[in-house]
Amino acid sequence: MLYNLEIAQVFEKNRNIPDAFYKSMMNSFTEAVQFISINGLLSDYKERIVKIYTITEERNWEFGEGFSRALDIID
């Protein structure tokens, strides 16, 4: 799940991408964070989650608030 997001961030870099892409990535991120949290895997994947989120912030991705809300699950 996280790998797909990481590959999407590589793909998105310096491209003109429609809003639907960002909404889909936000939903995927939310689902991944929920799955990781529910299954007690946060210690294994926290670094990757934070890195994905940081890139969304740095690149000013659409639906940034949704990505931020997804992190509230693990706090």
Phi, psi and omega in degrees: 000315180289326179301318178300319178294318180297318178293320178299323179292325176293316180297319186289333187306124176061033177232156176270107187245138178292157181302329181300328177299312182294322178296318178297318179293323178296317179296318178297319179297315180299315179297319180296314181297318178298313180300314181296318180294312183298324184266010174065035183254010186302319182297331180280332190238002184301317181300317180292321178299313181296320179296315178300314180298317180300318179295321178297322178290314182298323182267003177056051180297148172300155178062032180304325180296325178294321177296319179296317179297326179299325179289337177299335180299323185267355179274000000 
